[in-house]
């Protein structure tokens, strides 16, 4: 496998940011597909794809965020999974999935106060 200098990756990140700022979704996704090969962390790559899709108001972002959460959980990186779940909760406050996942994660991590807050929110949704 041929290795490239880190300067090439830096340029790709700037190119990606430029595409997003210009609202060029197809180009941004193309740059992302090339850049993702330099990211060894599959969960981070899924989260980044979710961020990109969200920047273009694409509902598929939610699916990518959920994938990132599941991958972070599989890797036992629960704090990162919680961060992405909390983000989903802000974006989709009426969706029960992030509530349930956060309750499970906070229980696993022993964070009872936030777990109780999420349970109350879920109860208000009637679920």
Order of alpha helices (4+ residues) and beta strands (2+ residues): alpha-alpha-alpha-alpha-alpha-alpha-alpha
